[in-house]
Amino acid sequence: MRLAKVDTEIAGLIKKAQQDKDVLAIIIFGSRARDDAGPTSDLDVCIVLQPKDYDDLKLSRKRL
């Protein structure tokens, strides 16, 4: 995936997360965070949710 397309995807993810009351933070890490990503680099993302009693089924249904 080209880096410009990844940037568009990140922007969309952040916009959706800002509207989700369960999302506390989105953390981008790895080569994209260090600004040394190459053409074959992946995107490392951690989404921090409000502490709740999520089970595996509820988490699998939680979509951004």
N, C-alpha and C positions, 0 to 999 in steps of 0.2 A: 504494500500500500504506500502510495506516495505521501511524503510528509505533509504536504498541503492538505490532502484529504484527511489525514489523521488530525490535523489542527481543526478542521471543520467538524469532525466527529467529536473531538474533545469539547468544543464549544457547545454542540448540541447536548452532550451529556451534562455539562455544567448547567445549562439552561433548564433542563428537566429536573435536575437535582435541586435547584433553587426553589422549585415549586413543590417539592416533596417534603412534608413535615418530618418524616422519619430520618432524613439524611442530615447528619451533623457535619460531615466533611467529605471531600473527595481529595485523595492524595495521589499525585502523579509522582512516580519514582523511576529509577533506572536511567537509561541513556537519554530519554526524552527530558527528564528533569534536569539532567546535567548538560543538556543542549549539545550532546555529541552523538545523536542518533544517526544511523546510516540508512541506506535504502532498504535493508532487510531487518531493521530493528522492529521489535514489537513495542506495544504500549503497556506499561505496568501501571495498574490503577487499583487503589484500595478505596472502597466506599465504606464509610463509618456510619452506622445506623444508630438511632436511639436505642437504648437498652430496653428490650421487651422480651416477652416469652415467645420467641420465634422457634418453631420447630422446622425440620428440614423441608417439609411440604410448603409451609408458609414462606420460607426463604426462597424456595425455587419459584414461587409464584410472584415474588417481589421483583418487579421489572422496572427499569428506568427507561 
